[in-house]
């Protein structure tokens, strides 16, 4: 079935659609980048952390509440942020 606008219309639509798809891909890349730097709970600046195999991006305050630790570049956990332990006897 031929299009209503002719071949010029088809060419313009293909160019427009390609531009939109590239724009959407750019938004996706940006969102992925920002999500690794924004606290999931508060929206404040955060870091990608780990707790017992669960990963999250949290600000320091939220990570202390939930016991998350910083992830080292080698893939293990650093000892920078430990879960709080009770000191009461």
C-alpha positions as CSV (number, residue, x, y, z in Angstrom):
1,X,0.0,0.0,0.0
2,X,1.6,3.3,-1.1
3,X,1.8,6.1,1.5
4,X,-0.5,9.1,1.2
5,X,2.3,11.6,1.0
6,X,4.4,10.0,-1.7
7,X,8.1,9.1,-1.7
8,X,9.2,12.5,-0.3
9,X,6.9,12.0,2.7
10,X,8.4,8.5,3.3
11,X,12.0,9.8,3.2
12,X,11.2,12.7,5.6
13,X,9.4,10.3,8.0
14,X,12.3,7.9,8.1
15,X,14.8,10.7,8.8
16,X,12.5,12.1,11.5
17,X,12.0,8.7,13.1
18,X,15.8,8.1,13.2
19,X,16.4,11.4,14.9
20,X,13.7,10.6,17.5
21,X,15.2,7.2,18.2
22,X,18.7,8.7,18.6
23,X,17.3,11.3,21.0
24,X,15.5,8.5,23.1
25,X,18.8,6.5,23.2
26,X,20.5,9.6,24.5
27,X,18.0,10.0,27.3
28,X,18.4,6.4,28.2
29,X,22.1,6.7,28.5
30,X,21.8,9.8,30.6
31,X,19.2,8.2,32.9
32,X,21.5,5.2,33.5
33,X,24.4,7.5,34.3
34,X,22.4,9.7,36.7
35,X,20.8,6.7,38.4
36,X,24.2,5.5,39.6
37,X,24.7,8.9,41.4
38,X,21.3,9.6,42.9
39,X,20.0,8.2,46.1
40,X,17.0,5.9,45.5
41,X,15.3,7.0,48.8
42,X,16.0,10.8,49.0
43,X,17.1,12.0,45.5
44,X,20.3,13.4,47.1
45,X,23.7,12.7,45.6
46,X,24.6,9.0,46.4
47,X,26.9,6.1,45.6
48,X,26.4,2.6,44.3
49,X,26.6,0.3,47.4
50,X,26.1,-3.3,48.4
51,X,24.6,-5.1,51.4
52,X,24.4,-8.9,51.5
53,X,24.3,-9.2,47.7
54,X,21.7,-6.5,47.2
55,X,22.9,-3.4,45.4
56,X,21.5,0.1,45.7
57,X,22.4,3.8,45.1
58,X,22.1,5.6,48.4
59,X,23.3,8.8,50.1
60,X,25.5,8.3,53.2
61,X,22.6,8.8,55.6
62,X,20.4,6.1,54.0
63,X,23.3,3.7,53.6
64,X,24.0,3.9,57.4
65,X,20.4,3.2,58.2
66,X,20.3,0.1,55.9
67,X,23.8,-1.2,56.5
68,X,25.1,-0.8,52.9
69,X,28.8,-0.8,52.1
70,X,30.8,0.8,49.3
71,X,31.8,-1.5,46.5
72,X,35.4,-1.6,45.5
73,X,36.5,-1.5,41.9
74,X,37.6,-5.1,42.1
75,X,34.0,-6.2,42.8
76,X,34.3,-6.8,46.5
77,X,33.1,-4.8,49.4
78,X,35.3,-2.1,51.0
79,X,35.4,-1.6,54.7
80,X,34.5,2.1,54.4
81,X,30.8,1.9,55.4
82,X,29.9,-1.0,57.8
83,X,26.5,-1.7,59.1
84,X,25.8,-0.2,62.5
85,X,26.0,-2.7,65.3
86,X,24.4,-2.4,68.7
87,X,26.7,-1.6,71.5
88,X,24.1,-2.3,74.2
89,X,24.8,-5.4,76.3
